[in-house]
């Protein structure tokens, strides 16, 4: 009988150790699950931030395309005037021939 008691004592000790280890692993798992949820929330927030920044950038790009500075207008007018002069020269040259 003493060997049975010893085996039973060893068995119950091992079961308690397993239960304690299970509780430790369960707590660690809960902690890791919380970290995953936090990371997922961070990722979602950052993705939204990226979308917002991209949208703002697109708006700035559109506004920049629509903005015409005085220098651009003057350059365009000068270029058009030069093209009109060239066309008039060609018309005159063709009319002479």
TAJORA-V286608 format. One record per pair of residues at least 12 apart in sequence whose C-alpha atoms are under 7 Angstrom apart, sorted by the first residue. I is the first residue (numbers start at 1). J is the second residue. Records with the same first field share a line. If there is no record, write none. Layout:
I = J  J
//
This chain:
none
//
